[in-house]
Amino acid sequence: MTTTFLKKEINEIIKTHKIYVLPALFLFFGFLSPLTAKFMPQLMEEMAKSTGMIIKYAQEQTFLDSYAQLFKNISQLSFIIILVFVGAIVGEKVKGTATLILTKPVSRTRFIISKFIAAMALYTFSYILSIIACVYYTFLLFPEYSNDKLVLSLLMLWGFGAFMISATIFISTISKSFTTAAGLGIGAYLLLLASTAVPYVSKYTPGNIGNIGLSILQGTTPIEDATAPIMTATILAGLFIFGSIAVFKRQEI
């Protein structure tokens, strides 16, 4: 029954705009990141010349600049992740389809977990597309395209998105309308960004996973610094999923 319901969730994703929007955005920014890193400095210099100003970049751009752009772009896409998946549970409740589904032998636990797995599948597929595009164009545009910390840093960036999905599922579960869910999602996103600016909290907040991953890739931060935010994100993600199940079991559908 769990497999059947999961297939239903995946089929619904395929039939909706989600299957196009998220992969297309990730793929676009995967291509755009190395192109921006390579050509933006030259473009800025030319634009400055047309206004009589002189801008000269001190260093030649490297593959690290390409991935810096990718990390920045993917981190910003977490806002889109919220909007795409925030209706996962609340949408079913508002439309009444959750009532129909739960009259069958489908437990509420399986309902939540299937929603989470389906969302993770789409996100992971989209993320892989962006990585392939970015690595390929970085390989074409720069003398070097990788180092021994690239895989770890990219896994950390993926983990940040996984954390955002778990939080979004929880928000969708506790909300009674899509408007409320979207508002809470946006508020949570802004709070997560704000937490990275608080000196002590920034060492532990999941919002800093992407920044630390990039710093590790650039060689300016030791790998050990990633332990605290990764553990925080993992614990919170588990609490969000278990919390979603616990809340959903007590809700009247």
N, C-alpha and C positions, 0 to 999 in steps of 0.2 A: 504493500500500500504506500509506503514511503517513496519507493522508486516511481510508482505511478503518479503520485502527486507532484514529485519533483519534475517529472517529464511534462506534466501539465503547466507548471510554472515556467519552464524553459520554452515551451510552445507559445505561451502567452507573451513572453519577451520577444520571441521571433515575430509574432504577429503585430507587435506595436512599434512605435517610433523608437523605443529604447534600443532596439537592435541596430538602428542606424545612427542615432545621435551620439551615443557614447563612443563606439568604435571610431566613428568619423572624426570626432573631436580629438581623441587620443592620437589617432594616426596623423591628423593635421599638425598637431604640436610636436609629434615625433619627427616629422619632416622639417618643420619650421625651426626647431631649436638649433641644429647645426648650421642651417643656412643663416640664421640671425647672428650666431657667434662668428661666422666667417665673414659675412659681408656688411653687417651693420656698422662696424668701425669705419670702413671705407665710405659707406653711404653718408655717415655723419660728417666725415672730413670734407666730402664733396659739397654737402649742403652748407657747411660752414664757410667754405670758399666763396660760395655764391652770395653770401652776406658780408663778405670782407673779413671774416674771422679766420683764425688759423687754429685748428685742432689737430694734435698729433698724439696718437696713442703710444705710450712708453714701451709697451711690450707687444710682440706678435701674438695673435690669438692662437690658442692651442685646443686640443681635444677636451681639456678640462672646462673651457668656456662653453663648449657645446653641451656638455652634461649639466653645467650650471644653469643654462637656459632651460634644459629639460626639467630639472628639479623645480625651478621656479614655475614653469608652466603647469606641470602635473600637480603641484601643491595648490595652485589656484583652481584647478579643475575639481578639487574636492568639493567646492561649492556646487558644481554641476552634479556631482555624485549625490549630494543631498537632495537636490531638486528631482533627480531621476528616480530615486528609490524611496523618497519620503512618503509616497502614497501606497507603498507595498502592502501595509496592513490596514491603515485607516481607509484606503480606497475600497477594500473588500468589505469593511464594516459599513461604510456609508451606502454602497451600492446594494448591500444585502446578500452578496454572493458568499460571504463568509458563513452566513447562516445555512445556506444550501449545502456548502461543502462539509460543514461540521455535523450535518445530520447523517452523513455517511460515516463509516468506521475510520475516521481520520482524527487522531488526537490533536489537541491544540499544540502540544509540544512539536509534533511533526509538522504542523502548519507553519509555525515560526521558523523551525530549522530549515524547512524546504525553501521558504522565502529567502532566508539568509544565504543558503548554498547557491540558489539561482542567481541572486544578486552578485555574489562573489564570482560565479562563473563568467558572467557578462563583464564584470570589472576586470578580471584577470585576462580574459581574451583581449579586451581593449588595451590593457596595459602592455601586453606582449606585442601587440601591433605597434605601439608607440616606440617600444624599445628596439624592435627590429628596424624600424624606419630611422631612428636616431643613430643607432650603431652603424648602419649601412652608410648613411650620408656622412657621418663622422669619419668613417674609413675612407670615403672618396675625397673628402675636403681637407683632411689634416694628415700630416706625416705619421702621427701616431693616433690610435683610436681607443686604447685601453690601457689599464694597469692592473696590478694584482688585487686591488680593492674595489674594482668596478662591480663585480657580482654582488658583493656584500652591500654596497651602497644602494644598488638598484633594488635589492630585496627589502632594504629598509624603507625605501620610497613606496614600494608595493604594500608593505605592512601598514604604512600610514593610511593608505586608501582602505585597507581592510578594517582598520579601526573605525574610520569614518562610516563605513557601511554598518558596522555593529551598532554604533551610536544612532544612526538614522533609523534602523529597524526598531530600536527601543523608542525613539521619539514617535515613530509612526504607530506603535502599539498603544502608547499612553494617550494619544490624541483622539479627539472625537470628530475632527473635521480636517480636511486637507489644508485649509487656511491656518489652523492652529499648528498643525504639523510643520508646515513650511516656515511659519514664524519662529517656532521653537528651534527648527533646524538652522535657520539663519543666525539666531541668537547664539546657539551652541558653537557655530563656526566662528563667529566674532569673538566669543569668549576664549575659544581655543587659540586664536591668533593673539589675543591680548595676553594670554598666559606665557607666551614666549618672551615677552618683554619684562616679566617680573624676575629679578635676579635669582632668587633661590628656587622658585617654582620652575623656571626655564630648564633647569637641569633634569627635571623629572617629567615635564609635560609631554604628552604624545605629539603636540603641535610642533615640537622641535626635532622630531625624528628625521624629517627631510633635510633640515639644516645641518644636523650632525652627520647624516649620511654623506652629504656633499663635502663637508669638511674632512671626513675620513678619506674620501676619494682624492681630495686635493692634498692630503698629507699634513694638514694643519691641526688635526684632532686625533688623539689616540683612539683605537677601537673600543677601549674600556669605557669611554664616555657614553657609548651607545647603550650600555647595559641598563641604566636607570630608566630612560624614557621607553625602551622596548618592554621592560618588565611592567611599567605602569600601563602602557597601551594594552598589553596582553591581559593583565588582570582586569582592567576596565572593560575590555571587549567581552571577556567571559561574563562579567557582571551584567553588561548590557543584554547579552543573549539570554542568560538565566533570568534576568529581571523581566525581559519581554515575555518569556514563558510564564513566569509567575503572575504577572499582571494580566496577561491574556486569559489565563485559566479562571480568573476571578471576575472577568468582565461579562456582562450580559450581552449576548449577541442577538 
